[in-house]
Amino acid sequence: MDDGAQGFPDGLSDCSKCVGDQCGSCTKSVPYKKAFDASSCGYDCGDGSGWKENTYTRVHRDQEIINAMRGWMGLSQHEDPTALGLGAHCAAKKDTFEEKFIQ
């Protein structure tokens, strides 16, 4: 439960890990969630109806962004997500941030 807090789920803002007398005033918590997810294809931070707070966007797992970075570095771009280190399931997932969250 995030208790209305806003932040990265790195566990550094998790009230359950607080130690000391001041912990009674900790009312807004963002629990830890692992940042890396091999099944992610990027922008999986929503629940289908919009943005979900306190989650990672994982933009580094978005094929379009990876190809843009490769282009900036003079490297070839790939249509096959497995050539970029992503799972084959990412080929079917072409959602961009704008398509998914800005409407």
N, C-alpha and C positions, 0 to 999 in steps of 0.2 A: 504494500500500500504506500502511495507517495504522499499522503496527508497534505496535499496542496502545494508541495514543494516543487520547484522547477530546477532542473539541473541534469548533469550527466549521471548515469547510473554506475558510477565508479566505486560506490560504497563509502566514499569519504563524507557523504552527507546522510549517513544512515544512523538514525537515533538509537537503534538497537545496539550499536557498537560504541556508544558514548560511555565514557568512564568518568566518574566524579560527581560532585554535588550539583553542578550546573545542569546535569542531564534531565532534571525534572522540567526544565524550561525548553527542552528540545521538543518542538511540536510539529516541525515540518521535516519529513524524512524522504530520502530517495535511496532505496535499497540497491545493492550491487546486482548487476547483470553482466554477464560475460560479453565483451565487445566483439570478439571474433565469432563468426558463425559461418561455417563452410557452406551451409545450404543457402545463404543469403545471396540475392542477386542485386542488392542495393535498394534503398528506399523502402525497406520492409518495416518501417517504423509506424505505419498506420494500421488501423483496424478495418480498412475498407471504406470508412465513412469520413476519413480525414486524419489529421495529424494526431499522434499519440505522444503526450509529453513524457519526459524522462526516459527516452529510448534513444538508441543509437541509429543514425540514418544509414550508416555503412555505405556511404557514397563511393568508397574505394572498391566496392564490389559491383558497381554499375558499369556495364560494358561500354556504354557511350562515353563515360568519363575516362575509363581506362584507355580507350582508343584516342580520345582527345589528348591525354597526357603523352601517349606514345607518339602522336603526331607532333607535339611540341618538341619532343626529343629526337625527331627525325626517324622514328621507327615505323615499320609498317603497321597497318591497322588490320584487325581480324574480325570477320563476321562470326566465326566459330568461337563461342565462349570458352571452350576447353583449351584453345590455343592461348588464352589469356589467363589460364589458371582457375577459371570458374567452372562450375558444374554444367553438364550438358542440359540440365533442366532450365538453365538461364536463357537458352535460345528462345524458348517460348515466352519468356517474361521480358517484354520490351517496354514496360511502364517507365515513364520518366517522372521526375519530380513534378513537373508542371501538369502532366496528365493525371497524376494520382492525387495531388494535393491542392492545385490551384485551378479552380473552376468558377 
